[in-house]
Amino acid sequence: MDSIPIDSTDAPINLWWQRDDLSFHHDRLFLGQCDLSELASKVGTPAYVIRAPRVLEKLNSLHSAFDKAGLDHRIFYAIKANRSPKLLTYLASQGLCGADVCSPAELIQALSCGFPEEDISFTGTSLSSQDINTLAKFDRLRINLDSLSALERMGQASPGREIGIRVNPDIGIGYTGNEMLQYSGIEATKFGIYLDRLPEAIALAKKYDLKIVRVHFHAGCGYLNRELNQLADVIAASKAFTEALPDLRELNIGGGLGVPHTKDDTLLNLDRWAEVLADAFSGSKLKIAVEPGDFLIKDAGILLTEVTYIEQRKDIEFVGLNAGFNLAMEPAFYGLPCEPVPTYLSRNETRNFTLVGNVNEALDKWAVNHPLPAPEEGDVIALINAGGYASSMRSDHCLRGDVKEVLLLK
Ligand SMILES: Cc1ncc(COP(=O)(O)O)c(C=O)c1O
C-alpha cells in the first residue's frame, strides 16, 4: 500500500477500529489490499468479505502467547463461527489449528474441507441417539460429552474409547457481563455436567470402560481484558473436576475470547490472558486446548451493504441498507454493538443516523444515532466485525438471505 492511513484526528468519524489491514487510503476503505467499494461494484451487495491472512495472524498471536507462557497447547477453530468451505479448506491447509465442531454435519464439513479426524474436537449438546451412533463411528474424533445420558449412550455404542467430559464450572463470562452471552452462572444451564454429578459421570465411564482424558468447559462469549479476573475464577472452579480425574491429559477451556466492538473496548491482551492460564497450570502435565471462533474470525470479516434510502421521520434521519438483521443476527439477538463504516470517506457534513435493514421486523436496526458523513443512495457501507456468527447464523427470512461470499487471500 503506497499511501498512509488517514490520521484519526482529521477523520470525520471515530476510527477506533482502524488497523494496518483495515483502513482508509485516499479516503477509500481497504481490507488488506482490497478496495472495498471497488469490490462491491464487481461482485454486488450484500456480500460477506473475509480476509484469510488476518485469521492466520490471530492464530499465530495465540500460539506465541501460549509459547511465551510456556504452555503445551492446541488450538481448534470453532467452525460454528464461520463454516465457509473456502475458509475451512484454507485453514486446514495451513496446519495452525484443528477444528472444533458441534454437530455431526459440522464434523462432515470439517473432514470434507481437509481437517484430519484426529485434529477435530467435538462438543455438542442435546445429542440424539442418531447423533451418538454417527459420532461413535469416528474413533479418532476427540469427543467431549456434556451429559450423563450422552455418556451412557456413547458407552453402549463405543465402549472402551477415550472421551472428554464437558463440565459446568457454575461461573459464567461474557462481553461486558452481557448475561445472554454467558453459558454458565447463577441459574442452571444446559451446558455440561455440574460438580455434584461428577461421581455419576465417573461411574458411567467405569461401567463402559471409557477413559476420561479431557475436561472441557465453555463459560461464555466475547470476553476482553476487563473480564480476565472472571476467567481466573472459572479456571479455579474447573480444578475440582480436573483433580478428580486421574487419567486426564488435557483441559479444553472452550472459546469465548472476544474482539472490540466499540471505541471503549481494548484488544484482548493475549500475554495477560496466557498468564492467567499459566498461573493455574504451569507445572501441571495438562495440555491446554482452546477453541476460539470469534477471536479468530470476527474482525477478519465485513458485510458489504448498499444504501437504499435516506429519509427523515420525526426527529430521526434513517438510512436504509440492502441487508437485514437476518444476515448478521448478533446485534438484534444479543444487543452486540454494530459499527457501520463508509467505504468512501466523503467530506459531507457528519450527522447522526439510524441505520436499518430490508427485513419487515421492528428489530431490524443496525445502529441508532450513529455518526456518518451524510451518505447518498447507492453508497456502499461496510458493517465491520461480520466475520463470525454472521454468515453461519443467517436466515432466509423474507427471502433476503441470498448473499455473495468472498475470501481475500491478501
Ligand atoms: C463449546 C463451544 N466452543 C467454542 C465456541 C466458540 O465460541 P467463541 O466464538 O465465542 O470463541 C462455542 C460458542 O458457542 C461453544 O459453544
The ligand as an SDF file (V2000), in Angstrom:
LIG
                    3D

 16 16  0  0  0  0  0  0  0  0999 V2000
  -18.4430  -25.4180   23.0610 C   0  0  0  0  0  0  0  0  0  0  0  0
  -18.0620  -24.1630   22.3620 C   0  0  0  0  0  0  0  0  0  0  0  0
  -16.7860  -23.9930   21.9930 N   0  0  0  0  0  0  0  0  0  0  0  0
  -16.3750  -22.8880   21.3200 C   0  0  0  0  0  0  0  0  0  0  0  0
  -17.2790  -21.8940   20.9940 C   0  0  0  0  0  0  0  0  0  0  0  0
  -16.7820  -20.7050   20.2620 C   0  0  0  0  0  0  0  0  0  0  0  0
  -17.0300  -19.5600   20.9720 O   0  0  0  0  0  0  0  0  0  0  0  0
  -16.4240  -18.1600   20.5330 P   0  0  0  0  0  0  0  0  0  0  0  0
  -16.8020  -17.9520   19.1100 O   0  0  0  0  0  0  0  0  0  0  0  0
  -17.0800  -17.1940   21.4570 O   0  0  0  0  0  0  0  0  0  0  0  0
  -14.9560  -18.2260   20.7220 O   0  0  0  0  0  0  0  0  0  0  0  0
  -18.6380  -22.0310   21.3720 C   0  0  0  0  0  0  0  0  0  0  0  0
  -19.6020  -20.9890   21.0490 C   0  0  0  0  0  0  0  0  0  0  0  0
  -20.7560  -21.0350   21.2730 O   0  0  0  0  0  0  0  0  0  0  0  0
  -19.0340  -23.1960   22.0740 C   0  0  0  0  0  0  0  0  0  0  0  0
  -20.3050  -23.3820   22.4360 O   0  0  0  0  0  0  0  0  0  0  0  0
  1  2  1  0
  2  3  1  0
  2 15  2  0
  3  4  2  0
  4  5  1  0
  5  6  1  0
  5 12  2  0
  6  7  1  0
  7  8  1  0
  8  9  2  0
  8 10  1  0
  8 11  1  0
 12 13  1  0
 12 15  1  0
 13 14  2  0
 15 16  1  0
M  END
$$$$
